[in-house]
Amino acid sequence: MDFYAPPSPPQAPHLDPATRTWTLSRYADVQAVLRDPKCQLTSGKGQSTQIAGAPEHIKLRATAQADIDRLSSPQAHAMMVSTARIVIDRAVGGRTINLVTEVIEPWSTAVFLNLCTEDDDLKEQLAGIVRLLLFRRDKDPSWWARKVLGQSLSTTWYKRRRKNAEAQVNRLIDAGEIKIANSTFLGATQSLPSFLAKAWLALLQNPEQMSKLRNEPKLTGWAVEELLRYAGSVHTLRRVATEDIVIGGADIAKGDHIVLKVESANRDPLKFDVPDRLDISRRPSGNLGLGTGAHACVAAALIRLAVTLIMPVFLAASPSLDPNVPVVWTGDSSVRWPSKVPARLGNP
């Protein structure tokens, strides 16, 4: 998959009869499936993963809401902003940095650790886990692991380490040793940094929009929604039909799989005027960057809040893209983001 390629234009629903898989990419069709209770969440392997309205799903949303309420305090806001200033100040200078590894990752990690616990020993333990899981979908293990084990074995070894690390976090959550829900953990260590990386790259590639946002901070709320539309990291979602349904003129049978091209839907000209243009003053109109309906991202409020808080600190550093260093992309069958954003902070 070419992770750098722009989204494909939205098209009418089409079926792969061999696998009974529908592909939907028009905004109205994708939104309809996301909101239809007869379309249940499924994994990339076609396995149902969660039923909306089930006790486990209700509990998940309740615990996530408790985290969001805690994050809404002035103390939490101040912590996120002060941490951003510290991290960004360290990166300011004349050299080219990778925004992802030198700003976004350390900030996301610090915020996560401060939200989880006040125990310094536990923070140190968690830091190693977060470093391993941050951007965990990047399947390129360390160079020494590839050299010693070979590409195939090193990838398997790395996946096993990630799985063990996730299990360790889950045990700490279940034991009540860290004060955060699993969904908030995933949002803070994966969804938030991957979106930030792609959103900041979009602003750097559109300096006139970045300058406008710096001069008109009142537009930040609209800008976050526009960036979720234009530069959301999720490109594909999957569902399975639990009953016969009709979407966009397509007769989808019970048991059929549905692939939703979210990126294409967010660039649908029938929904968004001049959709390939980043416009931070565009009025929010229902982007699908974090999903919608019963299975919308439970960490959506956390992501919006965090991006809103760090954005002015980032813009105040007068960031600029280094055109002489290539952007590096990564991702998988559901998400894509830049793992390297070459930039300079400070007056260009």
C-alpha distance (Angstrom), angle and dihedral (degrees) to the residues before:
residue distance angle dihedral
M1 . . .
D2 3.80 . .
F3 3.81 102.3 .
Y4 3.79 91.5 -172.6
A5 3.82 94.5 55.4
P6 3.82 116.3 109.6
P7 3.82 119.3 -115.6
S8 3.79 117.2 -77.5
P9 3.83 116.8 -113.1
P10 3.82 113.3 -93.2
Q11 3.79 115.0 -96.7
A12 3.80 139.2 -173.9
P13 3.84 114.9 -83.8
H14 3.79 114.2 -80.0
L15 3.79 132.0 -171.7
D16 3.78 132.8 -138.1
P17 3.82 98.1 -149.3
A18 3.81 93.5 -165.3
T19 3.81 92.9 63.1
R20 3.81 99.2 20.6
T21 3.80 89.1 -124.0
W22 3.80 122.6 149.0
T23 3.79 122.0 -155.5
L24 3.81 116.0 -152.0
S25 3.79 123.5 -176.9
R26 3.82 108.9 155.5
Y27 3.78 114.3 104.4
A28 3.80 96.1 -122.8
D29 3.81 92.3 48.3
V30 3.80 95.6 46.9
Q31 3.80 92.5 46.1
A32 3.82 91.2 48.8
V33 3.80 92.2 53.8
L34 3.82 93.4 46.3
R35 3.82 90.3 53.1
D36 3.80 97.6 41.8
P37 3.85 111.9 99.7
K38 3.82 87.8 -153.5
C39 3.81 89.2 67.8
Q40 3.79 109.1 75.1
L41 3.78 129.7 -163.9
T42 3.80 115.0 -95.2
S43 3.78 136.1 177.3
G44 3.80 127.5 -116.0
K45 3.82 87.3 -96.5
G46 3.80 91.2 57.5
Q47 3.80 96.7 -105.4
S48 3.79 119.2 138.7
T49 3.79 107.4 -118.0
Q50 3.79 107.1 179.6
I51 3.79 140.6 5.1
A52 3.80 117.4 -140.2
G53 3.77 111.1 -122.4
A54 3.80 94.8 21.5
P55 3.83 115.7 132.2
E56 3.81 91.2 -107.7
H57 3.80 91.3 51.6
I58 3.81 92.6 48.2
K59 3.81 90.7 49.4
L60 3.81 90.8 49.0
R61 3.79 91.9 55.0
A62 3.80 92.3 45.1
T63 3.81 93.5 53.1
A64 3.80 91.1 45.4
Q65 3.80 90.4 51.5
A66 3.81 89.9 52.4
D67 3.82 88.9 55.7
I68 3.79 91.4 47.7
D69 3.82 90.6 51.3
R70 3.81 89.6 51.5
L71 3.81 90.8 48.5
S72 3.79 90.6 53.2
S73 3.80 93.0 69.9
P74 3.82 119.8 108.4
Q75 3.81 88.7 -121.4
A76 3.82 92.1 57.6
H77 3.81 91.3 47.0
A78 3.80 91.4 50.4
M79 3.80 91.1 48.8
M80 3.81 93.2 52.6
V81 3.81 93.1 47.2
S82 3.81 95.6 45.3
T83 3.81 90.6 47.6
A84 3.80 89.9 51.2
R85 3.79 91.4 51.9
I86 3.81 92.2 50.6
V87 3.81 93.7 48.7
I88 3.81 94.7 44.3
D89 3.81 93.6 45.0
R90 3.80 89.0 56.9
A91 3.81 90.5 54.5
V92 3.82 97.3 46.4
G93 3.80 114.5 110.7
G94 3.75 144.1 84.9
R95 3.78 97.0 -68.3
T96 3.80 126.7 95.2
I97 3.79 112.6 -109.9
N98 3.77 135.5 -174.2
L99 3.80 102.7 -112.9
V100 3.78 90.5 -156.6
T101 3.81 99.7 56.5
E102 3.82 98.8 29.1
V103 3.80 101.7 41.3
I104 3.81 115.6 7.6
E105 3.81 99.1 43.5
P106 3.83 97.6 45.0
W107 3.81 91.8 44.2
S108 3.81 93.2 48.9
T109 3.80 90.4 46.7
A110 3.81 93.8 48.9
V111 3.81 92.6 47.6
F112 3.80 91.1 48.6
L113 3.80 93.4 49.8
N114 3.80 92.9 48.2
L115 3.80 90.9 50.0
C116 3.80 93.4 49.0
T117 3.77 105.2 49.8
E118 3.78 148.4 -16.8
D119 3.82 91.7 -141.5
D120 3.82 108.2 109.2
D121 3.83 93.6 -157.2
L122 3.79 91.3 52.6
K123 3.82 90.0 46.3
E124 3.80 89.6 56.1
Q125 3.79 90.7 50.2
L126 3.80 92.4 47.8
A127 3.80 93.5 47.0
G128 3.80 91.9 68.1
I129 3.80 91.2 48.3
V130 3.79 92.9 49.9
R131 3.81 92.6 48.7
L132 3.78 88.5 55.1
L133 3.80 95.3 46.0
L134 3.79 99.7 39.4
F135 3.81 106.5 110.1
R136 3.79 86.6 -3.0
R137 3.79 93.3 170.2
D138 3.79 89.8 73.2
K139 3.80 98.5 103.4
D140 3.81 96.5 -163.4
P141 3.83 108.3 108.1
S142 3.78 124.8 -158.9
W143 3.81 116.1 -62.1
W144 3.80 92.6 -117.4
A145 3.82 91.8 54.1
R146 3.81 90.1 52.9
K147 3.80 91.0 47.9
V148 3.80 95.3 48.6
L149 3.80 100.5 35.5
G150 3.79 104.1 22.6
Q151 3.80 125.4 -118.4
S152 3.81 98.3 -73.6
L153 3.80 97.9 45.0
S154 3.80 93.5 40.9
T155 3.81 91.2 53.2
T156 3.83 90.4 49.8
W157 3.80 90.4 48.0
Y158 3.81 91.6 49.2
K159 3.81 92.4 49.2
R160 3.80 90.0 51.0
R161 3.81 90.8 51.7
R162 3.80 90.4 51.0
K163 3.79 91.9 48.4
N164 3.81 91.5 50.3
A165 3.82 90.6 47.7
E166 3.81 91.7 51.8
A167 3.80 90.1 48.7
Q168 3.79 89.8 52.0
V169 3.81 91.5 52.6
N170 3.80 90.6 48.2
R171 3.82 90.1 52.8
L172 3.80 91.1 51.4
I173 3.82 90.6 48.9
D174 3.81 93.0 47.7
A175 3.81 90.7 47.9
G176 3.80 90.7 51.6
E177 3.81 92.7 -121.6
I178 3.79 92.7 126.1
K179 3.80 122.9 42.1
I180 3.77 102.1 -134.6
A181 3.80 138.1 91.6
N182 3.79 120.4 -117.9
S183 3.81 90.4 -116.5
T184 3.81 90.9 53.3
F185 3.80 89.2 48.7
L186 3.80 91.0 54.5
G187 3.79 91.3 45.7
A188 3.81 94.1 50.0
T189 3.79 96.7 44.7
Q190 3.80 102.4 34.5
S191 3.81 119.2 9.2
L192 3.81 95.8 42.7
P193 3.83 99.1 47.9
S194 3.80 94.6 42.7
F195 3.81 91.5 51.2
L196 3.80 92.5 44.7
A197 3.81 90.7 52.5
K198 3.78 93.0 51.9
A199 3.82 94.8 40.4
W200 3.80 94.2 50.7
L201 3.79 90.9 47.2
A202 3.82 89.0 53.2
L203 3.81 90.5 52.4
L204 3.80 92.4 47.1
Q205 3.81 89.5 51.5
N206 3.82 89.5 50.5
P207 3.83 102.4 45.9
E208 3.80 93.6 169.3
Q209 3.81 89.5 60.2
M210 3.79 91.5 45.3
S211 3.80 90.8 51.4
K212 3.80 90.9 48.4
L213 3.79 91.1 51.9
R214 3.80 91.9 48.4
N215 3.82 90.5 52.0
E216 3.81 94.9 42.2
P217 3.84 107.1 39.5
K218 3.81 89.7 168.8
L219 3.83 85.7 77.3
T220 3.83 92.8 62.8
G221 3.81 94.7 101.6
W222 3.80 92.4 51.4
A223 3.82 90.4 42.5
V224 3.81 92.0 56.4
E225 3.81 90.7 52.7
E226 3.81 91.4 46.7
L227 3.80 91.0 49.7
L228 3.80 90.5 50.1
R229 3.81 87.0 54.6
Y230 3.78 98.0 41.4
A231 3.81 100.8 32.5
G232 3.79 108.4 18.8
S233 3.80 111.6 150.2
V234 3.83 95.1 -137.8
H235 3.80 110.5 86.3
T236 3.83 102.0 165.6
L237 3.81 137.1 29.0
R238 3.79 129.4 -177.1
R239 3.77 134.7 -143.5
V240 3.80 138.7 170.2
A241 3.82 124.4 -142.3
T242 3.80 113.5 -120.9
E243 3.82 91.5 -172.4
D244 3.81 137.2 17.9
I245 3.81 109.3 -77.7
V246 3.80 139.2 170.6
I247 3.82 117.4 -135.2
G248 3.79 123.5 173.0
G249 3.80 91.5 -16.2
A250 3.81 92.3 -51.8
D251 3.83 119.1 125.4
I252 3.80 101.8 -139.3
A253 3.79 113.0 -168.7
K254 3.78 127.7 -144.5
G255 3.81 108.3 -84.4
D256 3.81 94.8 23.6
H257 3.80 115.6 134.9
I258 3.80 120.2 -127.5
V259 3.81 126.0 -153.5
L260 3.79 112.9 -161.0
K261 3.81 117.8 -157.0
V262 3.79 99.1 -151.8
E263 3.81 95.8 176.5
S264 3.78 91.6 54.6
A265 3.81 91.8 46.9
N266 3.80 90.2 52.5
R267 3.82 88.7 55.0
D268 3.81 95.7 47.8
P269 3.85 108.5 135.5
L270 3.80 89.9 -153.0
K271 3.80 88.3 65.4
F272 3.82 104.8 27.5
D273 3.79 126.5 42.1
V274 3.84 111.5 -125.0
P275 3.83 89.3 -6.9
D276 3.81 96.8 -170.7
R277 3.80 91.6 61.4
L278 3.80 121.4 89.2
D279 3.79 106.9 -133.8
I280 3.81 115.7 171.9
S281 3.80 90.9 -169.7
R282 3.82 91.9 58.2
R283 3.78 109.7 122.9
P284 3.82 110.7 -113.6
S285 3.80 110.0 -102.8
G286 3.77 110.1 172.3
N287 3.80 108.0 -65.6
L288 3.80 115.4 -169.9
G289 3.80 96.8 -141.9
L290 3.81 92.6 120.7
G291 3.78 96.6 25.8
T292 3.78 127.3 -111.1
G293 3.78 137.5 -124.0
A294 3.80 127.9 38.0
H295 3.81 93.7 -28.7
A296 3.80 98.4 46.1
C297 3.80 113.5 137.9
V298 3.81 106.2 -73.4
A299 3.82 89.7 -150.5
A300 3.83 92.4 54.4
A301 3.80 94.1 110.2
L302 3.82 90.6 49.3
I303 3.81 91.6 51.3
R304 3.80 93.8 47.9
L305 3.80 92.1 46.9
A306 3.80 95.2 47.3
V307 3.80 94.5 46.9
T308 3.80 90.9 47.7
L309 3.81 91.2 52.6
I310 3.80 98.5 46.1
M311 3.81 96.9 40.8
P312 3.86 97.6 80.6
V313 3.82 90.7 47.8
F314 3.79 90.7 51.7
L315 3.80 93.8 47.0
A316 3.82 92.4 47.3
A317 3.82 88.3 62.6
S318 3.85 90.3 65.4
P319 3.82 94.6 -127.7
S320 3.79 121.2 -160.3
L321 3.80 132.2 -176.0
D322 3.81 117.9 -115.2
P323 3.83 103.6 -130.9
N324 3.81 91.9 -165.6
V325 3.82 94.9 64.5
P326 3.82 119.5 65.4
V327 3.79 123.6 -122.4
V328 3.82 111.7 -120.7
W329 3.81 119.6 -144.9
T330 3.77 131.8 -158.5
G331 3.80 139.0 166.5
D332 3.77 144.3 117.3
S333 3.80 140.7 -118.0
S334 3.82 92.3 -53.2
V335 3.81 109.2 29.2
R336 3.80 140.9 30.5
W337 3.78 131.4 -172.7
P338 3.81 140.4 151.8
S339 3.81 112.8 -90.0
K340 3.81 89.8 -170.0
V341 3.80 124.4 41.0
P342 3.83 109.6 173.7
A343 3.80 108.7 -149.8
R344 3.78 144.6 145.9
L345 3.77 124.4 -132.5
G346 3.77 120.6 -150.6
N347 3.79 128.8 41.6
P348 3.84 106.5 -24.5
